[in-house]
Amino acid sequence: MARLVGTYECEWKKTIEDPEQLKRFRHFINSDATDDNVVFVSERQQIRPALESEKSLIATSA
């Protein structure tokens, strides 16, 4: 168990810290375009994906 705990690596943290691996996480692999369907809202000083009901409110206020 000690060996397992000692060799543990968080895969997400490792990916976030590696710019080459981070490049793989885009909406479209062959384009720098963003996905207009993905909308974020601020909650507790962080962003989160908007709920469907929030998306319609954002669209009507824009």
Secondary structure, DSSP 8 states (H G I E B T S, - for coil): -HHHHHT---HHHHHHT-HHHHTT-SSSTT-----TT--EEEETTEEEE--HHHHHHHHHH-
